[in-house]
Amino acid sequence: MKKIKYILYLLIFAFYLLPSHLSAQQQRFPKPEFESGYEQPSTVTPEPRALSLEYFDVLVLLAVLSLVTWLILKKRSRQGVLWVSIFTLIYFGFYRNGCICPIGAIQNVTLSFADPAYAISLTALLFFLFPLVFTLFFGRTFCAGACPLGAIQDLIIIKPISLPKWLNKTLGLIPYIYLSLAVLFAATGTDFIICRYDPFVGIFRMDAKFLMVVLGISFLLVGMFVARPYCRFFCPYSVLLSWMSRFSKRHLTITPSKCIQCKLCSNSCPFDAIDYPTDEKEVVKSGLGPKRFITYALLIPLWIAAGVFVGERSHTFLSKANNDVYLAELLISNPEIKNDPDNIDVQTFLASGKTMETLVEEAGGIRQKFYYGSMIAGGFIGLVIGVTLLNTVVFRKRQDYVPQKGNCLSCGRCMDYCPVEE
């Protein structure tokens, strides 16, 4: 019942805020009218925001991160984190339309390194860095209550199920693949695929293509039973957060003092992010010893080489996602298409005055970037697969129930199950 009330409060706030926000987001100039029946496409990003308001958003993010961190580490209040996440969903989600967000800022940072002509704004850089810095010191408190994508999923968890370990590890490879492709496409100036295929931004803006609406609703429906599926199995920013969180010194703890082995928290985490005490007898029975570890370690270079090979072989296909490469191949393979007045891409190119030789040269340079970038991305994915397999035969001695630093979202649910008082 409490969750239903929270959702109702959320909807009431959203409907109060949305009308005034939408009226404030009207275009400065009227839309052009076409007699051909042309429909103006929906904008990919919201209209520019005043610089002072952008810095205000940064201050709000910093305040929310600080508040969630304090609630988790000092107050140990799950309810407080829940209310902050509702505010985050309303402000950064529905009011700010999910833009700008640290997840999408990965692409801005990447492009700023790859293209000297591109200058990333300071606000975008701060949105990217602040959650990482907080995670490095305090764990993934950004995921707990400062991320609107996580908040909208967290509020609809009804009856979470626990997934098998092998499935968790297998699905956990997807964010690494997604991150690799996002960096590759951003570095080559092809597309910002994280923003384009954000499953919830259409819900935040109340305006998206039908397939994206279906995708967002599907994530929410699945999220009722598989808790926060996008955060755990798709979010590319979670890769960076997981790396930072592993080094955090003041991370969330299930118990405020010595664990009494009551086991009440063993099934409290809907994200399967609690490690159990090590059963040395089970480790011995499993037969996983030094030989298996050495074998998996020696296979890592082979996984990297296989990834590089696959990346090299797939670079031609991936490069076709770039508009210049696609257009150059289209004009070379079908020169007669220049006479097609309905092909907007071709007619726009012809009207630009750019020569065919220039287009082919630019497309060749982009494909060269894909050649090297795809091999790097493939090698990175191969390394991740190799290390993931290696971790399956590594056993760390634990005497208590402890959160997995990398995967723990610092939501605080497990703390409510612990009877130990500080």
C-alpha positions in Angstrom: 0.0 0.0 0.0 2.8 2.4 0.8 4.3 1.9 -2.7 0.8 2.6 -4.2 0.6 5.8 -2.2 4.0 6.9 -3.4 3.1 6.3 -7.0 -0.1 8.3 -6.6 1.8 11.2 -5.0 4.2 11.0 -7.9 1.5 11.1 -10.6 -0.2 14.0 -8.8 3.0 16.0 -8.7 3.8 15.1 -12.3 0.5 16.3 -13.7 0.7 19.5 -11.7 4.2 20.3 -13.1 3.9 19.1 -16.7 1.3 21.6 -18.0 3.2 24.7 -16.8 6.5 23.2 -18.0 5.2 22.3 -21.5 3.8 25.8 -22.0 7.2 27.2 -21.0 8.9 25.0 -23.6 7.1 26.4 -26.6 9.2 27.1 -29.7 10.4 30.6 -30.2 9.3 30.6 -33.8 6.2 29.0 -35.3 6.6 25.7 -37.1 6.9 26.0 -40.9 3.9 24.8 -42.8 4.3 22.5 -45.8 1.6 21.7 -48.4 3.1 18.3 -49.1 1.8 16.8 -45.8 5.3 16.9 -44.2 5.2 16.4 -40.4 7.9 18.0 -38.3 9.7 15.3 -36.3 9.9 15.4 -32.6 13.0 17.1 -31.1 15.8 14.8 -29.8 16.8 17.1 -27.0 15.0 19.9 -25.1 15.5 23.5 -26.2 18.5 25.3 -24.8 18.3 26.3 -21.2 19.7 29.5 -19.6 23.3 29.1 -18.3 22.3 30.1 -14.8 19.6 27.5 -14.8 22.0 24.9 -16.0 24.3 25.7 -13.0 21.2 25.5 -10.8 20.7 21.9 -12.1 24.3 21.1 -11.1 23.7 22.4 -7.6 20.5 20.4 -7.3 22.4 17.3 -8.4 25.1 18.0 -5.9 22.5 18.6 -3.1 20.6 15.4 -3.9 23.9 13.3 -4.0 24.9 14.8 -0.6 21.5 14.2 0.9 21.2 10.6 -0.3 24.8 9.8 0.9 23.9 11.3 4.4 20.7 9.3 4.6 22.5 6.1 3.7 25.7 6.3 5.7 24.5 8.4 8.7 20.8 8.1 9.1 20.5 4.7 7.6 17.0 5.6 6.3 15.5 3.7 3.4 12.3 5.8 3.6 14.3 9.1 3.3 16.1 7.8 0.2 12.7 6.8 -1.3 11.3 10.3 -0.9 14.5 11.8 -2.4 14.2 9.5 -5.4 10.6 10.7 -5.9 11.9 14.3 -6.0 14.6 13.2 -8.4 12.0 11.6 -10.7 9.9 14.7 -10.7 12.6 17.2 -11.2 15.3 15.6 -13.3 12.8 13.2 -15.0 9.5 15.0 -15.8 10.5 18.6 -15.2 13.9 18.5 -16.8 12.9 15.9 -19.4 15.7 13.6 -18.4 18.3 15.9 -20.0 21.1 16.4 -19.2 22.0 13.2 -17.4 25.3 11.6 -16.4 24.5 8.6 -18.5 24.2 10.5 -21.8 27.2 12.7 -20.8 29.4 9.7 -21.5 29.1 10.6 -25.2 29.8 14.3 -24.7 33.0 13.5 -22.9 34.0 10.9 -25.5 33.4 13.3 -28.4 35.3 16.1 -26.7 38.4 13.8 -26.7 37.9 12.6 -30.2 37.0 15.8 -32.0 39.1 18.9 -31.2 36.3 21.1 -32.7 33.8 19.9 -30.1 33.8 21.7 -26.7 31.9 20.0 -23.9 30.0 22.4 -21.6 31.1 22.7 -18.0 27.7 21.6 -16.8 27.7 18.4 -18.8 31.2 17.6 -17.5 30.1 18.2 -13.9 27.1 16.0 -14.4 29.4 13.3 -15.6 32.0 13.7 -12.9 30.0 14.3 -9.7 28.3 10.9 -9.5 31.6 9.2 -10.2 33.4 11.1 -7.4 30.7 10.4 -4.9 30.7 6.7 -5.9 34.5 6.5 -5.5 34.1 7.6 -1.8 30.6 6.5 -0.8 29.4 3.8 -3.2 26.6 4.1 -5.7 24.4 6.6 -3.9 23.7 8.2 -7.3 21.8 5.0 -8.2 20.1 5.0 -4.9 18.2 8.2 -5.2 19.8 10.7 -7.6 19.1 9.0 -11.0 15.6 9.5 -12.5 16.0 6.4 -14.6 16.7 4.3 -11.5 13.9 6.1 -9.6 11.1 5.3 -12.0 12.1 1.6 -12.0 12.6 1.5 -8.2 9.1 2.7 -7.5 7.3 -0.1 -9.4 9.1 -3.1 -7.9 6.3 -5.3 -6.6 7.5 -8.9 -6.2 11.2 -9.2 -7.3 12.5 -12.6 -8.2 16.1 -13.8 -7.8 17.9 -14.7 -11.0 20.4 -17.5 -11.2 24.0 -16.4 -10.9 25.0 -17.6 -14.3 22.2 -15.5 -15.8 23.1 -12.5 -13.8 26.7 -12.7 -15.0 25.7 -13.3 -18.6 23.3 -10.3 -18.7 25.9 -8.3 -16.9 28.0 -8.3 -20.0 25.5 -6.2 -22.0 26.3 -2.9 -20.3 30.0 -3.3 -21.4 28.9 -4.0 -25.0 26.5 -1.0 -24.9 29.3 1.2 -23.4 31.7 0.1 -26.1 29.3 0.9 -28.9 28.3 4.2 -27.4 31.9 5.3 -27.1 32.6 4.1 -30.7 29.7 5.9 -32.2 30.3 9.1 -30.3 34.1 9.1 -31.1 33.4 8.8 -34.8 30.7 11.5 -34.7 28.1 9.0 -35.8 25.4 9.2 -33.2 24.6 9.5 -29.5 22.9 6.1 -29.2 22.5 6.3 -25.4 20.2 9.3 -25.8 18.5 8.0 -28.9 17.5 4.7 -27.3 16.9 5.8 -23.8 13.7 3.8 -22.9 12.4 6.3 -20.3 13.1 9.7 -21.9 9.9 9.4 -24.0 7.9 8.9 -20.8 9.5 11.9 -19.2 8.8 14.1 -22.2 5.4 12.6 -22.9 6.5 12.5 -26.6 8.3 9.6 -28.3 8.1 7.2 -31.2 5.7 4.3 -30.7 8.4 1.7 -30.5 10.3 3.6 -27.8 7.1 4.0 -25.8 6.6 0.2 -26.0 10.2 -0.3 -25.0 9.9 2.0 -21.9 6.7 0.3 -20.8 8.2 -3.1 -21.3 11.1 -2.2 -19.1 8.6 -1.1 -16.4 6.5 -4.2 -16.7 9.5 -6.5 -16.4 10.8 -4.3 -13.6 7.9 -5.3 -11.4 9.5 -8.7 -11.1 13.1 -8.3 -12.2 14.2 -5.3 -10.2 15.6 -2.3 -12.2 16.5 -4.3 -15.3 17.8 -1.3 -17.2 20.1 -0.3 -14.4 21.5 -3.8 -13.9 21.7 -5.2 -17.4 21.8 -2.2 -19.9 23.0 1.1 -18.3 26.5 1.9 -19.7 27.2 4.4 -16.9 26.7 1.5 -14.4 30.0 0.1 -15.7 31.9 3.2 -14.6 30.0 3.4 -11.3 30.7 -0.2 -10.6 34.5 0.3 -11.1 34.4 3.4 -8.8 32.3 1.7 -6.1 34.7 -1.2 -5.7 37.3 1.3 -4.3 34.8 3.1 -2.0 35.9 3.2 1.7 32.6 4.4 3.2 30.2 2.1 1.5 26.8 1.1 2.7 26.9 -1.7 5.3 24.0 -4.1 6.0 24.6 -4.0 9.8 25.8 -0.9 11.7 28.0 -3.0 14.0 29.0 -6.7 14.3 26.9 -9.2 12.3 25.1 -11.7 14.5 24.4 -14.1 11.5 20.7 -13.9 11.8 20.3 -14.3 8.1 17.3 -12.0 7.9 19.0 -9.9 5.2 19.9 -12.9 3.0 16.8 -12.4 0.7 16.3 -8.7 1.3 18.1 -7.4 -1.9 16.0 -7.5 -5.0 19.2 -6.9 -7.1 21.1 -10.1 -5.9 23.9 -7.9 -4.6 24.6 -9.5 -1.3 27.5 -11.9 -0.8 27.0 -14.7 1.7 29.6 -16.1 4.2 32.0 -18.4 2.5 31.3 -22.1 3.0 34.8 -23.6 2.7 33.4 -27.2 2.5 31.4 -26.2 -0.6 34.5 -24.6 -2.2 36.4 -27.9 -1.7 33.6 -30.0 -3.1 33.2 -27.8 -6.2 36.7 -28.9 -7.4 37.6 -25.4 -8.5 41.2 -25.0 -7.6 44.4 -23.3 -8.9 44.5 -25.3 -12.1 41.1 -24.0 -13.2 42.2 -20.5 -12.2 45.4 -20.7 -14.2 43.6 -22.1 -17.2 41.0 -19.2 -17.2 43.8 -16.7 -16.7 45.8 -18.0 -19.7 42.6 -17.8 -21.8 42.2 -14.0 -21.3 44.7 -13.1 -24.1 42.8 -15.4 -26.4 39.5 -13.7 -25.5 41.1 -10.4 -26.3 42.5 -11.6 -29.6 39.0 -13.0 -30.5 37.4 -9.7 -29.7 39.9 -7.7 -31.8 39.2 -10.1 -34.7 35.5 -9.8 -34.4 35.7 -6.0 -34.1 37.9 -5.8 -37.3 35.5 -8.0 -39.2 32.5 -6.0 -38.2 33.8 -2.5 -38.7 32.4 -2.2 -42.2 28.9 -3.1 -41.1 29.1 -0.8 -38.0 30.4 2.2 -40.1 27.2 2.1 -42.2 25.4 3.7 -39.2 27.3 6.9 -40.1 25.3 9.2 -42.4 28.3 10.1 -44.6 29.4 6.5 -45.0 25.9 5.4 -45.8 25.3 8.2 -48.3 28.6 7.6 -50.1 27.9 3.9 -50.5 24.4 4.6 -51.7 25.5 7.1 -54.3 28.3 4.8 -55.5 26.1 1.7 -55.7 23.2 3.5 -57.3 24.1 6.7 -59.1 20.6 7.1 -60.6 19.3 7.9 -57.1 20.4 11.4 -57.6 17.4 11.9 -59.8 15.0 10.8 -57.0 13.4 14.0 -55.6 11.8 12.1 -52.7 15.2 11.0 -51.2 15.8 13.9 -48.7 19.3 12.8 -47.8 20.5 12.7 -51.4 18.8 16.0 -52.3 20.3 17.7 -49.2 23.7 16.5 -50.2 23.3 17.8 -53.8 22.1 21.2 -52.6 25.1 21.5 -50.2 27.5 21.9 -53.1 29.8 19.3 -51.7 31.5 17.2 -54.4 31.3 13.4 -54.6 35.1 13.2 -54.2 34.9 15.1 -50.9 32.1 12.9 -49.6 34.0 9.7 -50.5 37.1 11.0 -48.8 35.3 12.0 -45.6 33.5 8.6 -45.6 36.9 6.8 -46.0 38.3 8.7 -43.0 35.3 7.8 -40.9 35.5 4.2 -41.9 39.2 4.2 -40.9 38.2 5.4 -37.5 35.7 2.6 -37.2 38.4 0.1 -38.2 40.6 1.0 -35.2 37.8 1.8 -32.9 36.0 -1.5 -33.6 39.1 -3.5 -32.8 39.6 -1.6 -29.5 36.0 -2.1 -28.6 36.2 -5.8 -29.5 39.4 -6.3 -27.5 37.8 -4.5 -24.5 34.7 -6.8 -24.6 37.0 -9.9 -24.9 38.9 -8.7 -21.8 35.6 -8.3 -19.9 34.5 -11.8 -20.9 37.8 -13.3 -19.9 37.8 -11.5 -16.5 34.2 -12.4 -15.9 34.9 -16.1 -16.4 38.0 -15.8 -14.2 35.9 -14.4 -11.4 33.7 -17.5 -11.4 36.5 -19.6 -10.0 37.8 -17.0 -7.5 36.5 -17.4 -3.9 37.0 -14.7 -1.3 36.7 -15.7 2.3 33.8 -13.9 4.0 32.4 -14.4 7.5 29.4 -12.0 7.2 26.7 -11.0 4.9 28.1 -8.1 2.9 27.0 -6.1 -0.1 28.8 -6.5 -3.3 30.5 -3.2 -3.7 30.4 -3.2 -7.5 26.7 -4.2 -7.9 25.2 -2.8 -4.8 22.9 0.2 -5.7 23.0 1.5 -2.1 19.2 1.6 -2.0 19.2 0.7 1.8 16.5 -2.0 1.7 18.8 -4.5 3.4 19.3 -2.2 6.4 15.7 -2.4 7.4 16.0 -6.2 7.8 19.0 -6.0 10.2 18.0 -6.2 13.9 21.4 -5.0 15.1 21.3 -1.5 16.6 24.2 0.9 16.4 
